[in-house]
């Protein structure tokens, strides 16, 4: 029998539950109850049910981080894929999963993509159908939660959860839940769909079933104003859910939260997939009801199909079980019930910085250790950011592709995201006022931006802008927002200005198969200081450069330029790199060492050309950029991607190398408003 059913573990858990009854509402600290939980865990250290229940007990004792560390350990043991998943029965390790299913997941599961498009296309009709019968008895509404009086919270002792407000289901298929509130399941019988109220929806569901999609349950879930909290819960491993918000009132907020691992905002008409087996909660605030259609299907990947990409791979996905050693057991048993002081590592157990709702100040310290809590050697950049001088690419949960190959652009166009539009409209006001800037660029926005770059969640066009070149697939690009640096800059600290994690590089998808890949680096110093990072990052996006041109202002010699570069990398890159050592760049049009003239001579329309401009001479830099603009307007862009630090007045003057003493005494006249206008012009021309 499972370890959880044997004497010791069961007895310790029962004794712990007895002590739980004496805790105050909302839980509290009880060292004896904690000791009983640890004894149960010691009796069955690899049992999924025990780990899950001990973790819930730790939560009740107000130790959520200890619980998360334990759940993370369960993922490492191979009991589930993710600390929020926690499948306690019949876990299928081969069934790939992710909280939110993005483009790569839908590429592996194309039937889900087709279903999303079909349901999305019927959104207006489904919404009208629901609103027409919403107040009718045939709508089959059942209230599931009611917490009175309004505005108060209700406590559920086990599993320990607060709940608030009211919500319920309008049942579509099947037409009602089971009488005992057991498993709610539709077997596809036509008569068990609510045709009387939702004929168009039922017709859609029957078509989906006939195509082989195992639709198991369908309803419209509705949460009530002014505030509703549906506490954390999860379902079976095989259940995937398509959510289509039908009614989202203006000035309301409806967020599906994966505690500690991100969230998803409801927007009317925007459908999306998520995995129901991941623990999630919902928080709604508004002046009226919010309604969303959901359709559950069985995971198509149960057929054992070949995987595509690494969308389901992250730090917690381990194929080899890791036994609980005496050392590890001691760390769990001795886990503190307090948060360490600032300047210390505040992450407990095996949790990775980037997958938490923590500010980087909580992840990063001035002098970081060499490891980052995941059992592997990590650099400082892996936890806190990617510094180009470290020479490594941005670490990712999964591939994050800029190209969105659903259609081809009919014309050259640049579509700023809503985030970018807000900043562009008030560039001076927002960039000169830290409070206003960081309120718009709030923690959720900063977190989503960086996580999406790292492939830890799907891209949102609310954050990322879109660039179109005629005949090519549209490409997402990081927004022009904040100080045009890492979004944490100033809002969370001054040191984040030098990180590269906020940049979304072009990928190989939109590139021609016959053209060359050429990189121009003006202002280089040594290969490992920046060029090594660009080589690694572009390689991660499927791009290898055929030619590289580098200009260094200070003559140093070839060996000095390559110093510290791994021999294998140097051997592969050096034959393709032309070094203009100690050659001063000129901004004179047509000059021998004018890099823009060089680009216009070398690059063709079919080539992929990248230009990095960092001379720390604002006058010369702006002259070169003006030449790029003039040429591109006249005959179209030859530069695909431009890396350029525009020196302007404002908060960045006191950060790093932008200070006046580093700019050859040049006086800065332009502002962030000029930066926004400049980069928007470049993007409108098709230059990333």
C-alpha positions in Angstrom: 0.0 0.0 0.0 1.1 3.6 -0.4 3.3 4.9 2.3 0.6 7.5 3.2 -1.7 4.7 4.4 0.8 3.1 6.7 0.9 3.6 10.4 3.6 6.2 11.2 2.9 8.9 8.6 -0.9 8.6 9.0 -0.6 8.8 12.8 1.6 11.9 12.8 -0.7 13.7 10.3 -3.8 12.9 12.4 -2.0 14.3 15.5 -1.0 17.4 13.6 -4.7 17.9 12.5 -5.8 17.7 16.1 -3.4 20.6 16.9 -4.6 22.5 13.9 -8.1 22.8 15.4 -6.8 24.9 18.2 -5.1 27.5 15.8 -6.8 30.8 15.3 -8.8 31.6 12.2 -6.3 32.1 9.4 -3.7 29.8 11.0 -0.7 30.5 13.2 2.5 29.1 14.6 2.6 25.8 16.5 6.0 24.2 16.9 4.6 20.9 18.0 2.3 20.7 15.0 5.3 21.4 12.8 7.3 18.7 14.4 4.5 16.2 13.7 4.5 17.3 10.1 8.2 16.7 9.8 7.9 13.3 11.4 5.2 12.4 8.8 7.5 13.6 6.0 10.4 11.6 7.5 8.3 8.5 7.5 7.3 8.9 3.8 9.8 11.3 2.2 8.9 10.4 -1.4 5.1 10.0 -1.1 3.2 12.5 -3.2 0.2 12.6 -0.9 2.3 13.1 2.2 4.4 15.9 0.7 1.2 17.6 -0.5 -0.5 17.4 2.9 2.6 18.4 4.9 3.0 21.4 2.6 -0.6 22.4 3.3 0.1 22.1 7.0 3.1 24.4 6.6 0.9 26.9 4.9 -1.5 26.8 7.8 1.5 27.4 10.1 2.2 30.5 8.1 5.3 29.1 6.4 4.4 29.3 2.7 8.0 29.5 1.6 8.8 26.3 3.4 5.8 24.7 1.7 7.0 25.9 -1.7 10.4 24.5 -1.1 8.9 21.2 -0.2 6.7 21.2 -3.3 9.8 22.1 -5.4 11.5 19.1 -3.9 8.5 16.9 -5.0 9.1 18.1 -8.6 12.8 17.1 -8.3 11.8 13.7 -7.1 9.7 13.3 -10.2 6.3 13.2 -8.3 5.0 16.1 -10.5 6.3 18.5 -13.1 5.9 21.7 -11.0 5.5 22.8 -7.4 2.0 24.0 -8.1 0.9 20.9 -10.0 1.1 18.3 -7.2 -0.6 15.3 -8.8 -1.2 12.9 -5.9 -2.6 10.0 -8.0 -1.7 8.5 -11.4 0.9 11.0 -12.4 2.0 10.7 -16.0 5.6 12.0 -16.3 5.4 11.9 -20.1 2.5 14.4 -20.3 4.1 17.7 -21.0 2.7 20.7 -19.3 3.0 24.4 -18.6 0.9 26.9 -16.6 -0.1 28.9 -19.8 0.1 27.3 -23.2 2.0 29.6 -25.6 2.7 29.5 -29.3 5.3 26.7 -29.1 2.9 24.5 -27.0 0.1 25.1 -29.5 2.6 24.1 -32.3 3.0 20.7 -30.6 -0.8 20.5 -29.9 -2.2 22.0 -33.1 -5.7 20.8 -32.4 -5.8 23.2 -29.5 -4.7 26.1 -31.7 -7.4 25.3 -34.2 -10.0 25.1 -31.4 -8.8 28.5 -30.0 -9.2 30.1 -33.4 -12.6 28.7 -33.9 -13.9 29.7 -30.5 -12.3 33.1 -30.8 -14.0 33.6 -34.2 -17.4 32.9 -32.5 -16.8 35.1 -29.5 -19.3 37.8 -30.4 -22.1 35.2 -31.1 -21.4 33.2 -27.9 -21.4 36.4 -25.9 -24.7 37.5 -27.3 -26.2 34.1 -26.7 -25.1 34.1 -23.1 -26.4 37.6 -22.3 -29.8 36.7 -23.9 -30.4 33.9 -21.4 -28.4 35.0 -18.5 -31.4 35.9 -16.3 -33.6 33.0 -17.5 -34.1 29.8 -15.5 -32.9 27.7 -18.5 -29.4 29.3 -18.1 -28.9 26.6 -15.4 -27.0 28.9 -13.0 -25.8 27.4 -9.8 -24.1 29.4 -7.1 -20.9 27.8 -5.8 -19.5 30.3 -3.3 -21.3 32.9 -1.2 -19.4 34.7 1.5 -21.5 37.0 3.6 -21.7 39.7 4.6 -20.3 41.4 1.5 -16.8 42.7 1.9 -15.8 40.1 4.5 -13.6 37.0 4.2 -14.6 33.5 5.0 -12.2 30.9 6.3 -12.0 27.2 5.2 -10.0 25.2 7.7 -8.8 22.5 5.3 -7.3 22.9 2.9 -6.5 26.2 4.7 -7.9 29.0 2.5 -9.5 32.4 2.7 -12.4 33.0 0.3 -14.3 36.1 -0.5 -17.4 37.2 -2.4 -19.7 35.2 -4.7 -19.4 33.1 -7.9 -21.1 30.4 -9.7 -21.5 28.5 -13.0 -24.0 28.7 -15.9 -23.9 25.0 -16.9 -23.6 24.2 -20.6 -22.4 20.6 -20.9 -23.3 18.7 -18.9 -26.3 20.7 -17.9 -25.7 20.4 -14.1 -23.1 19.2 -11.6 -23.5 15.8 -9.9 -25.8 15.8 -7.0 -23.0 15.0 -4.6 -20.7 17.6 -6.1 -18.4 14.9 -7.2 -16.7 14.7 -10.6 -18.5 16.8 -13.2 -18.0 15.2 -16.6 -19.6 15.3 -20.1 -19.3 12.2 -22.1 -20.3 13.9 -25.4 -23.9 12.8 -25.4 -25.8 15.4 -27.4 -28.8 15.3 -25.1 -26.7 16.3 -22.1 -25.8 19.7 -23.6 -28.0 22.7 -22.7 -29.4 23.3 -26.2 -32.4 25.2 -24.9 -30.2 28.0 -23.6 -27.0 27.7 -25.7 -27.7 26.2 -29.2 -24.7 27.8 -30.9 -22.4 26.8 -28.2 -23.7 23.2 -28.2 -23.4 23.0 -32.0 -19.8 24.2 -31.6 -19.1 21.5 -29.0 -20.5 18.7 -31.1 -18.3 19.8 -34.0 -15.3 19.7 -31.7 -16.1 16.3 -30.4 -16.6 14.9 -33.9 -13.1 16.1 -34.7 -11.7 14.0 -31.9 -11.3 16.7 -29.2 -12.5 15.2 -25.9 -14.4 18.1 -24.5 -15.3 17.1 -20.9 -17.1 20.1 -19.4 -18.3 23.5 -20.5 -19.7 26.4 -18.5 -19.8 30.1 -18.1 -18.3 31.1 -14.8 -19.4 34.3 -13.3 -17.8 36.3 -10.4 -19.7 39.1 -8.6 -18.9 42.6 -7.6 -17.4 44.3 -5.7 -14.8 41.8 -4.9 -14.5 38.0 -5.2 -11.6 35.7 -4.3 -11.7 32.1 -5.5 -9.0 30.4 -3.4 -6.2 28.3 -4.8 -7.3 25.0 -6.3 -6.2 22.5 -9.0 -7.6 19.6 -11.0 -6.5 16.4 -12.7 -3.3 16.3 -14.7 -5.0 15.6 -18.0 -7.4 18.7 -17.9 -6.6 21.7 -20.1 -8.9 24.7 -20.1 -9.7 27.2 -22.8 -10.9 30.5 -21.2 -12.8 33.1 -23.2 -13.8 36.2 -21.2 -17.3 37.3 -22.4 -18.0 40.2 -20.1 -15.2 42.2 -18.4 -16.5 45.5 -17.0 -14.6 48.7 -17.6 -12.3 49.7 -14.8 -12.4 46.2 -13.3 -9.6 43.8 -12.6 -9.8 40.1 -13.1 -6.6 38.1 -12.6 -5.9 34.4 -12.6 -2.9 33.9 -10.3 -0.5 31.1 -10.1 0.8 31.9 -6.6 4.4 32.8 -6.7 4.7 32.0 -10.5 2.9 34.8 -12.3 -0.6 35.6 -13.4 -2.9 36.2 -16.4 -5.2 39.2 -16.8 -8.8 38.6 -18.2 -9.5 40.8 -21.3 -12.9 40.6 -23.1 -12.6 38.7 -26.3 -9.0 37.4 -25.7 -9.1 33.6 -25.4 -6.2 31.5 -23.9 -5.3 28.1 -22.7 -4.0 27.0 -19.3 -3.4 23.8 -17.5 -6.0 23.2 -14.8 -3.7 20.8 -12.9 -1.6 23.8 -11.8 -2.8 25.4 -8.6 -4.4 28.7 -9.3 -6.6 31.3 -7.7 -8.8 34.2 -9.0 -9.1 37.7 -7.7 -11.8 40.0 -9.1 -12.6 43.6 -8.3 -15.2 45.7 -10.2 -18.6 47.4 -10.1 -20.5 44.7 -12.0 -20.3 40.9 -12.8 -17.5 39.4 -14.9 -18.4 36.3 -17.0 -16.1 33.9 -18.9 -16.8 30.9 -21.0 -14.5 27.9 -20.3 -14.1 24.7 -22.2 -12.2 21.8 -20.7 -10.6 19.1 -22.9 -8.4 16.1 -22.2 -4.7 16.7 -23.0 -4.1 15.7 -26.6 -0.6 14.8 -25.7 -1.8 11.6 -24.1 -1.3 10.0 -27.5 2.5 10.0 -26.9 3.3 12.4 -29.8 6.8 13.6 -30.3 7.7 16.8 -28.4 8.3 20.1 -30.2 10.6 22.7 -28.6 11.3 23.0 -24.9 8.1 24.9 -23.9 7.5 22.5 -21.0 11.2 22.5 -19.8 12.2 24.6 -16.8 14.4 24.4 -13.8 12.0 22.1 -11.9 11.6 19.5 -14.8 14.0 16.7 -13.8 13.7 13.3 -15.4 16.0 11.6 -12.8 14.6 11.3 -9.2 16.8 13.0 -6.6 16.8 11.2 -3.3 16.4 13.1 0.0 19.8 12.9 1.6 20.6 13.4 5.2 21.8 16.9 4.4 18.7 17.8 2.5 16.5 16.3 5.2 18.3 18.4 7.8 17.7 21.6 5.8 14.0 20.8 5.5 13.6 19.9 9.1 15.4 23.0 10.2 13.8 25.4 7.8 13.2 28.7 9.6 9.8 30.3 9.9 11.0 33.8 9.3 12.2 35.9 6.4 16.0 36.6 6.5 17.0 40.2 6.8 17.6 42.3 3.7 20.9 41.8 1.9 20.6 38.1 2.5 19.2 35.5 0.2 15.5 35.4 0.9 14.7 32.4 -1.3 14.3 29.2 0.6 14.8 25.6 -0.8 15.3 25.1 -4.5 13.2 28.0 -5.9 14.7 30.0 -8.8 14.6 33.8 -8.6 12.9 34.3 -12.0 10.0 32.2 -11.2 8.8 34.0 -8.1 6.7 37.1 -7.3 9.8 38.6 -5.7 11.6 41.8 -6.6 15.1 41.3 -7.9 16.3 43.1 -4.7 15.1 40.0 -2.9 17.0 37.8 -5.3 20.1 39.8 -5.9 22.8 40.9 -3.4 25.9 43.1 -3.8 28.2 40.1 -3.6 26.3 37.0 -4.7 27.3 33.5 -3.9 28.3 31.2 -6.7 25.1 29.1 -6.6 21.5 30.0 -7.0 19.4 27.5 -5.0 18.7 25.1 -7.9 21.4 22.6 -7.2 23.5 23.7 -10.1 26.4 26.1 -10.5 24.9 29.5 -11.6 26.4 32.9 -12.3 25.0 36.1 -10.7 23.4 36.9 -14.1 21.4 33.7 -14.1 19.5 34.8 -11.0 19.5 38.6 -11.3 20.1 39.5 -14.8 22.3 39.0 -17.8 25.4 41.3 -18.0 26.8 41.3 -21.6 30.4 41.3 -20.2 29.8 37.8 -18.8 29.6 36.5 -22.3 26.6 34.1 -21.8 23.2 34.2 -23.4 20.0 35.0 -21.5 18.9 31.9 -19.5 15.3 30.8 -20.5 12.5 28.6 -19.4 11.7 28.0 -23.0 12.2 29.5 -26.5 11.0 33.1 -26.8 10.6 33.8 -30.5 10.1 37.4 -31.8 8.5 36.2 -35.1 4.8 35.4 -35.0 4.3 33.3 -38.1 0.5 33.2 -38.2 0.3 35.5 -41.2 2.4 37.8 -43.5 2.6 41.5 -43.2 0.9 43.3 -46.1 2.9 46.6 -45.6 5.6 48.1 -43.5 4.1 49.1 -40.1 4.9 49.6 -36.5 2.2 49.0 -33.9 3.2 50.2 -30.4 1.8 48.3 -27.4 -0.6 50.0 -24.9 2.4 50.2 -22.5 4.5 52.0 -25.1 1.7 54.3 -26.1 1.2 55.4 -22.6 4.9 56.3 -22.2 5.2 57.9 -25.6 2.2 60.2 -24.9 3.8 61.5 -21.7 7.5 60.7 -22.1 8.8 63.9 -20.3 6.3 63.6 -17.5 6.8 59.9 -16.8 10.6 59.7 -17.1 11.1 62.7 -14.9 8.9 61.5 -12.0 10.0 58.2 -10.4 6.7 57.7 -8.7 4.6 58.2 -11.8 6.9 56.1 -14.0 7.0 53.1 -11.6 3.3 53.2 -11.0 2.7 52.6 -14.8 5.7 50.3 -15.0 4.5 48.5 -11.9 5.9 45.2 -10.5 3.4 43.0 -12.4 4.4 44.7 -15.7 8.1 44.5 -15.0 7.8 40.9 -14.0 5.7 39.9 -17.1 8.1 41.8 -19.4 11.2 39.9 -18.1 9.5 36.5 -17.8 8.1 36.7 -21.3 11.6 37.5 -22.6 12.8 34.4 -20.8 10.0 32.2 -22.2 8.6 31.7 -18.7 5.1 32.9 -20.0 3.5 33.7 -23.3 4.0 37.0 -25.0 1.4 39.7 -24.4 0.8 42.5 -26.9 -0.2 44.7 -24.0 3.5 44.8 -23.2 5.3 44.0 -26.4 5.0 46.1 -29.6 4.8 44.7 -33.1 7.0 45.5 -36.1 5.9 44.5 -39.6 8.0 44.3 -42.8 6.1 43.7 -46.0 6.0 40.0 -46.9 7.5 38.8 -43.6 5.9 37.5 -40.5 5.2 40.2 -37.9 7.8 40.4 -35.1 7.4 41.3 -31.5 9.8 43.7 -30.0 10.4 45.1 -26.5 8.4 48.3 -25.9 9.8 51.8 -25.7 9.0 52.3 -22.0 10.5 53.8 -18.9 14.1 54.9 -19.2 14.6 52.6 -22.3 16.6 50.2 -20.2 15.8 47.2 -18.0 12.4 48.1 -16.6 13.7 47.6 -13.0 16.1 50.5 -13.4 15.3 53.2 -10.8 12.1 51.5 -9.8 14.0 48.7 -8.0 17.6 49.9 -8.0 20.2 51.7 -10.0 22.3 48.7 -11.0 19.8 47.2 -13.4 20.6 49.7 -16.2 23.4 47.4 -17.5 21.4 44.2 -17.8 20.3 42.9 -21.2 17.3 40.7 -20.1 14.7 43.3 -21.3 15.8 43.0 -25.0 13.9 40.7 -27.4 16.4 39.8 -30.1 15.3 38.9 -33.7 15.1 35.2 -34.4 15.9 33.1 -37.5 12.3 32.7 -38.6 11.9 36.0 -40.6 15.3 35.8 -42.2 16.0 34.9 -45.8 17.6 31.5 -46.4 20.1 32.8 -48.9 21.3 36.1 -47.3 24.4 36.6 -45.2 24.4 37.4 -41.5 26.6 40.4 -40.8 27.5 42.2 -37.5 29.0 45.7 -37.2 30.4 46.6 -33.8 31.5 50.3 -33.4 33.0 51.0 -30.0 34.2 47.5 -29.2 36.9 47.0 -26.6 37.6 43.3 -26.1 35.7 40.3 -27.6 34.5 39.0 -24.2 33.2 42.4 -23.0 30.2 42.4 -25.3 30.7 40.6 -28.6 30.9 37.2 -26.9 27.4 37.9 -25.5 26.0 38.9 -28.8 27.4 35.8 -30.5 25.9 33.5 -27.8 22.5 35.3 -27.7 22.0 35.3 -31.5 23.1 31.7 -31.6 20.4 30.9 -29.0 18.0 32.4 -31.6 19.3 30.3 -34.4 21.6 33.0 -36.0 25.3 32.4 -36.8 27.1 35.4 -38.3 29.1 35.0 -41.5 31.0 38.3 -41.2 31.8 40.5 -38.2 33.4 44.0 -38.4 34.7 45.6 -35.2 36.2 49.1 -34.6 38.1 49.8 -31.4 39.2 53.3 -30.7 42.3 52.3 -28.6 45.0 50.3 -30.3 45.6 47.2 -28.3 46.7 44.4 -30.6 44.9 41.2 -31.6 45.9 39.1 -28.6 44.6 41.7 -26.2 41.3 41.9 -28.0 40.8 38.1 -27.8 42.2 37.8 -24.2 40.0 35.6 -22.0 38.0 34.2 -24.9 37.5 30.4 -24.8 39.9 28.8 -27.4 37.2 26.9 -29.1 35.0 30.0 -29.5 37.9 32.1 -30.7 38.8 29.4 -33.3 35.3 29.4 -34.6 34.8 33.2 -34.8 38.2 34.7 -35.5 38.3 33.7 -39.2 35.0 35.6 -39.8 36.0 38.7 -37.8 37.7 41.8 -39.2 39.2 44.0 -36.5 39.9 47.7 -37.1 42.2 48.0 -34.1 42.8 51.6 -32.9 40.9 53.0 -35.9 38.9 56.2 -35.2 35.5 56.1 -36.7 34.4 59.1 -38.7 30.8 60.4 -39.2 31.8 62.0 -42.6 29.4 60.6 -45.2 31.3 58.3 -47.6 34.4 58.3 -45.3 36.6 55.2 -45.4 35.9 54.5 -41.7 32.3 55.6 -41.7 30.6 52.4 -40.5 27.2 53.4 -41.9 28.8 53.8 -45.4 30.4 50.4 -44.9 27.0 48.9 -44.1 25.5 50.5 -47.2 28.3 49.1 -49.3 28.3 45.6 -47.8 24.7 44.7 -47.0 22.1 43.7 -49.5 18.3 43.4 -49.1 18.5 39.7 -48.5 21.1 40.0 -45.7 20.5 40.2 -42.0 22.6 43.1 -40.7 23.1 44.1 -37.1 24.7 47.4 -36.0 26.0 48.1 -32.5 26.9 51.7 -32.0 28.5 52.7 -28.7 31.2 55.4 -29.1 30.3 57.5 -26.1 30.4 60.5 -28.4 26.8 61.8 -28.7 27.5 64.2 -31.6 29.2 61.6 -33.8 26.7 58.9 -32.9 23.7 61.1 -33.8 25.3 62.0 -37.1 25.6 58.3 -38.0 22.0 57.6 -36.9 20.8 60.6 -39.0 22.5 59.0 -42.0 20.7 55.7 -41.3 17.4 57.4 -41.1 18.0 59.4 -44.3 19.2 56.4 -46.3 16.4 54.1 -45.0 13.7 56.6 -45.9 15.1 56.9 -49.4 15.6 53.2 -50.4 14.4 51.1 -47.5 16.3 49.7 -44.5 19.4 47.6 -44.8 19.9 47.4 -41.1 17.7 44.9 -39.4 18.7 45.4 -35.8 20.3 48.5 -34.2 21.8 48.6 -30.7 22.3 52.2 -29.8 22.5 54.0 -26.4 21.0 57.5 -27.0 22.6 59.9 -24.5 20.0 62.4 -23.1 19.4 64.6 -20.1 17.6 63.0 -17.2 18.0 60.2 -14.6 20.5 58.2 -16.7 23.1 61.0 -16.6 24.2 59.9 -13.2 24.2 56.1 -14.0 27.3 54.3 -15.3 29.1 55.6 -18.4 26.5 58.2 -19.5 27.9 60.7 -17.0 29.3 63.8 -18.6 32.9 63.0 -17.7 32.6 59.9 -20.0 31.3 61.8 -23.0 34.3 63.9 -23.9 32.8 66.9 -22.3 29.9 67.1 -24.7 26.8 68.8 -23.3 23.5 66.8 -23.5 20.7 68.7 -25.0 18.1 66.1 -25.9 15.5 64.5 -23.6 13.7 61.2 -23.3 10.9 62.6 -25.5 13.5 62.9 -28.3 14.6 59.3 -27.6 11.1 58.0 -27.9 10.6 59.9 -31.2 13.9 58.7 -32.6 13.5 55.0 -31.9 9.9 55.1 -33.0 11.0 56.5 -36.3 13.6 53.8 -36.7 11.0 51.1 -35.9 8.5 52.6 -38.3 11.1 52.2 -41.1 11.5 48.5 -40.1 14.7 48.7 -38.0 14.4 46.9 -34.7 
